[in-house]
Amino acid sequence: MIKDFQEQLYKVSLPQSSTSESWRKFNFKNFNPSDFQKFQYPEFKTIQTNEYSIKTLADLEGKDLDFITQILNKDLIKNDYFSLTNIVESQSAIFVDIKPNVVLSEVIRIVRSARMEAKGNSYSFFPLTILRIGNNSQAKVTEIEDNLSNSDSEEFSWINSFTYIYLAENSQLEFLSKKSISSSSFHFRNLITESMSNSHLKNNQYYTGGFRGKIRNTHLLNGKGAEFSGLAISVSSGREFVDSETEVIHNSDHTASSILQKTIVKDKAHHIFTGNLHIPSGLKKVRASQVNHNISLTKSARAESIPKLEIFSEDVQTSHGSTMGEIDPEQLFYLQARGLDEISAKQLLIEGFLSEIIDQFSDSLEAEKILSEMKVKIWPTKN
């Protein structure tokens, strides 16, 4: 199977900023794939229970292998340079399979930590996860990625992560994607989800860091009654650049989607959020919303919001909105007047800004870590 994808990879190239609308604001300067050597990730051990299994792609056979092959041969994967690179080069490619008619109360955590401490070397790391939720099943999955390279290093690392999620009929999934990326890393993130009839996906995302980062989320609502909710937090500082793009495609009647993205930028960081909503003609009873709120902690930081709505059906309810601003000076004064120093007051206000999202995370352990890491990211000397 891998050989076929290798041949396909030879036929595609890096996306061109000048010709691709999706990549038009991304600068590939200083990024050359041949400059990086592979990070040696520890061998993965298979997990098998009565309710779910986690296996490497190399261990799959029969119907499971057929399912994976069918997924990876979709056009939006096999024509994409970064997705193909993950398939061909991944040192940590796994298949998480939740069996039908299962209700999992505990969170399944997939943790990958790439500690790239050595100086003088440029490392690459290619996590690949395919997740299937069986008919009538419910699960909570958290995927954690940490690239902790030496921030003082003059060498860049390349983190290239790809996750595909398939929800079968009447299934439910709460998925938390937590990415903490070094400021000396190029990070390319591709998430694709496919939701079948009456499935419910809650996609939570926390992203921080990256010298340059490109996040691409594609959510396909392919079955009648499918529902999608996307909650995202992004925190950037220094000279970090993040280009985040979320596309929701309604392909069936009675589907619903909502996106809420909150962004914090500081110093000379630059964040771009693009929301793409597509509703083709002939669909009935479709609901969709798209909201992006941004806070800048310094005047030199930038946050852009680009909504794109392609709606060709009449029987729909849609809305979108975005805001950009600084911390409210009156609220800041109120807290300082009651004894808090400036940074502590700002931290409290930022927590309040993010609580609308974080309070909805079922994985309370990671929610607490996110708040803690966010504080260190923005106010390192305070912590």
N, C-alpha and C positions, 0 to 999 in steps of 0.2 A: 504494500500500500504506500509506504513512504517513498519508494522509488518513483511512483507516478507523480507524487507531489513535488519531488525534486525536479523532475522534468518540467513541470508547470512553473516552478519558481524561476527557472532559467528564462522563461518566456516573458516574465513581468519585470518591472523595474520600480524604483522609488517613485512615488507620486510627484508630479511636477506642480510647484506652487503657481506657475504661470498659466497652467491649463486646467487645473482642478479647482472647482469652486470650494470643495470641502477643505482643501489644503492651501488656499490662496494666502493665508496670513501666517503660515508656518515657515520658518526659516531653517533650512537644512544645513546651513553653514556649520562647519566643524563636525558634521556627522558623516562618517564614512564607515559602512558596515564591516569592511575588511580590516579596520583598525582594532577590532575588539576580539579578545580571546574568551572562550566559554568559561563561565563560572562552573566549577565542579560541585553540583548539588548532590547531597547524600541520597543513597538509594532508597526508594520508597517501598514501604512494606504494605502488602495487601491487607485490607480490612474486610471481613465478611461476617455479617450478622443475619438474623432472620428477617430484619426489616430493611436493610440496605447493604450495599457493598461499595468499596472504593478500590479500584484496580488501576494499574498502569495500562495504557493503550496497547502495549506490547503483549499483555497477558490475555487480551480479548479474543474470543472466537465465536463462531456460530452467529446467532441472531444479534448478539451485542456488537460484534464486529461489523455486521451488515448495517446496523443502525448508525454506528459511528461513521462508516464510509459514506453513507447517504448524506449525513449532516455535513461532513467536510467537503463534499463535492458540490455544495450549493454555489451558485454563481458569485454571490457576494463574499464568499470565502476564497474560492479557487482563483479569482482574478485580483486578489488583494495581496500586495507584496508582504505586508506585515503579518497577516494571518498565515500565509504560506510559510513564512520564515518560522513561525511558532510550530507549525506542524512538522517541518523538516528538522529543526534544530533543537526542539524542546528537550531539556534534561529532566523535566518534571511534568510529564503529560499524564493526566489521570482522568478516569471516568467514574463519576459518582452516580450511583443508580439507586433511587428510592423505589422500592417495590410497590405494586398496586395495593390499595386498601390498607394503607399504613398511616397511623397518626403518631408522629414523633414529637415528644414534648421537649427533649433536650436539643440544644443547638449542636449541629455538626460544624466543627471548625477545621478549615483547611489553612494551615499556616506555612508560609514559605518566607524564610529570612535569608537574604543574601548579604553576608558581611564581607564587603570587599575592601579590606584594610591595606592590602599591599600597595606600596607606592611604585610608580613607574609602569603600571600595567593598566590597560583599559579592558574592563570585563563586560560580558554580555550575559543576560539571564532571560530565559524564555518560558515562563510558566504557562501551562495550557490546561484548562479544566473544561470538561463536558459534563453537564449535570442533567439528569433526567428524573422527573417526578412522575410516578406512575398514576394510573387512573384512581381517582377517589382518595388520593393520599395528601397528607399535610406535613410540611417540614419547614425547618429554619436552618439556614446554612450561612455561615460567615466565612468569607475568603479574605485572608490577611496576607499582605505583601509588604515586606520591609526591605528596602535597599539602604544599608547603613554604611556606605562608603565614607572614607575619610573626607570630611568637608574641606580640609586644607589641601587636598590633592589637586594638582593641576590636570590630572587625567580624568576623562569622562568615563562613565559607565553607560551601558545601554540596557534598559529594562523593557521587555517587549511581552506584554501579557494579553492572553486571549481566553475568553470564557464564553461558552455557548450553553444556554439553558433551554430545555424543552419541558413544557408543562402539558401533560396529557389531560384528557377531559376530566372535569370536576376536581381538579387538583388545586392545592394552595401552597404557595411558597413565599416566605419572607427571606430575602437574600440581602446580606450586608457585605459590600465590597469596601475594604479598608486598605488604602494604599498610602504608605508613608515613604516618600521617595527622597533620596539625597539631592541636595542642590547642585551636585556635580553630575547629574544623570540626565540622559535623554530617556523619556518614558513614553511608550506608545501603548495605549490601552484600547482593546476592542472587545466590547460586550454585545452579544446578540442573544435575544430571547424570542422564543416562539410559543405563543399561548393558544391552546385549543379551547373547545367549547366549554363555557362555564368555569374556566380556570381563573384563579386570582393570584396575581403576582405583585408583591410589594418589594420594590427594588430600592435599597438604601445604599448610598454611596458617600464615602469620605475620602477626600484626596488632598494630600499636602505635599508640596515640594516639586522638585524637578527643574533642572536648568531649562529644558524645554520639554513640554508635555503635550501630547495630543490624545484626547479621550473621545472615543466614538462609541455611542450607545445606539443600538438599533433594536426596536421593540416591535414585533410583528403580532398583531391580534388577529389570529387566523380562524377563530371559531366563534360561533354565535354565543353571546353572553360573556365573552372573555373580558376581564377587567385588569387594568395595569395602573399602579401608583408608583411614581418615581420621586424619591426624596434624596437630595444631594447637598453636600457641604464641600466647599473647596477653600483652602487657606494657602496664600502665597506671600512670600516676603523676598527681600533682597532684589535680585534681578531676574527672578523666576518668571517663566512665561508658560501659561496653560491655555490651550485651545480646546474647549469642551463642546462637543456636539452631540445632541440627543435627537434621534429620529423616532417618531411613533407612527406606525402605519396601520390603519384600521382596514382590515380586509373582510369584515363580516358585520352583519346587523347586530344591534343591541350590544355594542361594545362600548367600553368607557375607559378613558385614560386621564391621568392628571400628573403634572410635573411641578415640583417646587424645588428650585435651586437657590441656595444661599451662598454668597461668596464674600470672603474677606481678603483684601489686598493691603499690603504695607510696603514701605520703602519705594522701590522702583518696579515692583512686580506688576505684571500685566495679565489679566484674565479675560478670556472671551467665552461667552456662552451663546451657543446657537441652538435654537429649538426648532426642529422641523416636524410639522404635523401634516400628515397626508390622509385625506379621506376621499376615496375614489367615488365615482358616480354610482347611483343606484342603491346606496346603502340606506337603511332605516334605523331611527332611534339610536344615534351615535352621540355620545357626550365626550367632550375633551376640554382640558384646561392646561394652561402653561404660564407659570409665574417665576420670575427671577428677581431676587432682591440682593443688592450689593452694598457693602460698606467699605469705604476707603479710610485707612487710618493715617495716611499721609497724602499730601497734595500731589506728590509725584507718582503715586500709584494709579493704575488705570483698570477699569472694569467695563467691558462692553457687553451689551445684550442685543442679540439679533433674533427676533422671532420671525419664523417663516411658516405660513399657513397655506396649504393647498387643499381647498375644500370644494369638492365637485358634487356633493349631495346637498339636498335641501332640508331633509329631515334630521337636522343636527343641532346640538347646543354646544357652542364653543366660546372660550374666553381666553384672553392672554393679558399679561401685564408685567411691568418691570420697574424697579426703582434703583436709584444710585444716590448715595449720600454719605455723610460723615456721622460720627457719634453725636447725638443731640447734646449741645452744650448746656441746655437747661437741666437735663437729666444728670449730666456729669456734675454740674454745680450742686445739685440737690444731694448727691451722694457724698461729695467732698465736704459739704457743710455738716454732714453727720459723721465726720471723722475718718473717712476713707482717704487714702492717698490717691493720686491721679491714676496710677496704673491699676490698683485694686478696683477702683471705681469703673475704669474702662473694661476690666476683665468681667466684672459683674454684668455690665450692659451687653457685652458680647455674648455671654452665656444666655442672657435673656433673648437676644436676637436669634441664637441657634436652638433654643429650647423647643421651639415649635416643631423642629425636625427630630432632635435627639430624644425628646420625650416619647417619641413613637417607636424607637428602637427596642425590640424585645430582648436583644442581647445586651443586658444591662452592664455586664462586665466590660464589653468593648465600648459602650457608651461612656462609661466613666473614663476609660483610657483616652478616648477621643478628646474629651474636655481637657484632660491633663496635658496631652500632647499638643493640643491647640495653643494652650497658654505658653508652653515652652517655645513653640514655634514663633509666636508673635512677640513675646516678652522674655527672651532667654535670660537676661540678667536678673529679672525679678524672681526667677525660679531656681 
